[in-house]
């Protein structure tokens, strides 16, 4: 009986989190179309379509096999690190809402755009970012939203899949996505927001990596084998 109740709670928590996530994404998409004032912006429409499709795929895959992780992501975690309580809201505002609103304004007021070749390159990078965003989620059952040590879930070091290449592949996917979005939307203002997102992710990566080395058993040894945090052979 208790196991069935726990499973029901996990299922409800997972669905609730997915619903919350999609509401956030829909608001971001809505902000783009409100700001741009048209549905005829090809660059924006392609970016939004990829964004929505990737979100649906990630949601379906996680609901099929990672419901506990989804349920935990939807909870307020008391042991979230203080520095992440500052960084995470800035990231959410920038990546879920700000970048799309600014991109819409850029289209409405005809801000200078990068050449169309940059849009094509950005589209390819966007598809690559989807791989490095979804793959780690499927590989890592501890892939939560906040930075903390998950003592309540017996957190262990993940060394398979993309974690054999870099230590924080999910963050790499976000950085690639931020760059891709700048190239696709193509305005300097979007580039500034993308830079802010990338800076936040780099800071979170550094702080989280330090936390894991100090507090998660086996991670220090893992970091000596997989030497790079975000970019192979660089950092």
C-alpha positions in Angstrom: 0.0 0.0 0.0 2.8 2.4 1.0 4.7 1.6 -2.2 1.6 2.3 -4.3 1.0 5.6 -2.5 4.7 6.6 -3.1 4.4 5.7 -6.8 1.3 7.8 -7.1 3.0 10.7 -5.4 5.9 10.4 -7.7 3.7 10.3 -10.8 1.7 13.3 -9.6 4.9 15.2 -8.9 6.4 14.4 -12.3 3.2 15.4 -14.2 3.0 18.6 -12.1 6.6 19.5 -12.9 6.1 18.8 -16.7 3.0 21.0 -16.7 4.9 23.8 -14.9 7.8 23.5 -17.4 5.5 23.7 -20.4 3.7 26.7 -19.0 7.1 28.5 -18.6 8.0 27.6 -22.2 4.6 28.7 -23.6 4.9 32.0 -21.7 8.4 32.5 -23.3 7.0 31.7 -26.8 4.1 34.0 -26.2 6.5 36.8 -25.2 8.3 36.4 -28.5 5.2 36.7 -30.6 3.8 39.6 -28.5 7.1 41.4 -28.9 7.6 40.7 -32.6 3.9 41.4 -33.5 3.9 38.9 -36.4 4.0 35.2 -37.2 6.0 35.8 -40.4 9.5 35.8 -38.9 11.2 32.7 -40.4 14.2 32.8 -38.2 12.1 33.1 -35.1 9.6 30.5 -36.2 12.3 27.9 -36.8 13.9 28.5 -33.4 10.6 28.3 -31.6 9.6 25.1 -33.5 12.9 23.4 -32.5 12.5 24.7 -29.0 9.0 23.2 -28.7 9.8 19.9 -30.4 12.9 19.3 -28.2 10.8 20.1 -25.1 8.1 17.6 -26.0 10.7 14.9 -26.8 12.6 15.5 -23.5 9.3 15.5 -21.5 8.0 12.3 -23.1 11.4 10.5 -22.6 11.6 11.6 -19.0 8.0 10.7 -18.2 8.6 7.2 -19.6 11.7 6.4 -17.4 12.7 9.2 -15.1 9.5 10.2 -13.2 11.2 10.3 -9.8 13.8 12.8 -11.1 11.0 14.9 -12.5 9.1 14.8 -9.2 12.2 15.8 -7.3 12.9 18.7 -9.8 9.5 20.1 -8.9 10.1 20.3 -5.2 11.7 23.1 -3.2 14.9 21.5 -2.0 16.1 22.9 1.4 19.7 22.0 0.9 20.1 23.9 -2.4 23.3 25.8 -2.2 23.0 29.6 -1.4 24.9 30.6 -4.5 22.5 28.7 -6.7 19.5 30.3 -5.1 20.9 33.5 -6.7 22.1 32.1 -10.0 19.2 29.9 -10.9 16.4 32.6 -10.9 18.6 34.8 -13.1 19.1 31.9 -15.5 15.4 31.1 -15.7 14.4 34.7 -16.4 17.1 35.0 -19.1 16.7 31.6 -20.8 13.0 31.0 -20.5 11.7 34.6 -21.0 14.2 37.3 -21.6 16.0 35.9 -24.7 12.6 35.4 -26.5 11.2 38.8 -25.6 14.4 40.5 -26.8 14.5 38.5 -30.0 10.9 39.5 -30.7 11.8 43.2 -30.2 14.7 42.8 -32.5 12.4 41.6 -35.3 9.7 44.2 -34.7 12.2 47.1 -34.8 14.4 45.7 -37.5 17.6 45.6 -35.5 20.7 44.7 -37.6 21.0 40.9 -38.1 23.8 38.5 -38.8 24.0 37.1 -42.3 21.7 34.2 -43.2 24.7 31.8 -43.2 24.9 32.4 -39.4 21.2 31.3 -39.1 22.0 28.0 -40.9 25.0 27.4 -38.7 22.9 28.2 -35.6 20.3 25.7 -36.7 22.9 23.0 -36.9 24.3 24.0 -33.5 20.7 24.0 -32.1 20.2 20.4 -33.1 23.6 19.5 -31.5 22.5 21.3 -28.3 19.4 19.1 -28.2 21.6 16.0 -28.1 23.7 17.4 -25.2 20.6 18.5 -23.3 18.5 15.3 -23.6 21.2 12.7 -23.5 22.5 13.6 -20.0 19.0 13.7 -18.7 18.4 10.1 -19.9 21.8 8.9 -18.5 21.7 10.6 -15.1 18.8 9.9 -12.7 20.1 12.6 -10.5 19.7 15.3 -13.1 17.9 17.9 -11.0 17.2 21.6 -11.5 19.1 22.9 -8.4 22.7 22.4 -7.3 22.8 20.2 -4.1 24.0 16.9 -2.8 21.0 14.5 -3.1 21.5 12.5 0.1 17.8 11.6 0.1 18.3 9.8 -3.2 21.6 8.1 -2.6 23.4 10.2 -5.3 26.3 8.5 -7.0 28.8 9.6 -9.6 27.6 9.0 -13.2 30.4 7.9 -15.5 28.5 6.6 -18.6 27.3 8.1 -21.8 28.3 11.8 -22.3 29.8 11.8 -18.8 32.7 9.8 -20.2 33.6 12.9 -22.3 32.9 15.9 -20.0 31.7 16.2 -16.4 28.8 18.6 -17.1 27.4 17.7 -20.5 23.9 19.1 -19.7 25.5 22.5 -19.1 27.5 22.2 -22.3 24.2 21.7 -24.1 22.8 24.9 -22.6 25.9 26.9 -23.7 25.6 25.5 -27.3 21.9 26.3 -27.2 22.6 29.9 -26.1 25.2 30.4 -29.0 22.8 28.7 -31.5 20.0 31.0 -30.4 22.1 34.1 -31.0 23.1 32.9 -34.5 19.6 32.0 -35.4 17.9 35.2 -34.1 21.0 37.1 -35.2 20.8 40.4 -33.3 23.4 41.9 -30.9 20.8 42.2 -28.1 20.1 38.5 -28.2 23.9 37.9 -28.2 24.2 39.9 -25.0 21.4 37.8 -23.3 23.2 34.6 -24.7 26.4 35.9 -23.1 24.7 36.4 -19.8 23.3 32.8 -19.9 26.7 31.4 -20.8 28.4 33.3 -18.0 25.8 32.0 -15.5 26.3 28.5 -16.7 30.1 28.7 -16.4 29.8 30.1 -12.9 27.3 27.3 -11.9 29.6 24.7 -13.5 32.6 25.9 -11.5 30.7 26.1 -8.2 28.9 22.8 -8.7 32.1 21.0 -9.7 33.7 22.3 -6.5 30.8 21.2 -4.4 30.8 17.7 -5.9 34.6 17.3 -5.4 34.2 18.3 -1.7 30.9 16.5 -0.9 30.2 13.6 -3.2 32.0 10.3 -2.7 34.0 9.3 -5.8 33.7 12.5 -7.7 37.2 13.8 -7.0 38.6 10.5 -8.5 36.2 10.8 -11.4 37.4 14.4 -12.1 41.0 13.1 -12.4 39.9 10.7 -15.1 37.5 12.9 -17.0 39.5 16.1 -16.9 37.2 18.7 -18.6 34.1 20.3 -17.2 32.3 21.8 -20.3 34.6 21.8 -23.4 36.9 18.9 -24.2 40.6 19.8 -24.2 39.8 23.4 -23.1 37.9 23.6 -19.8 
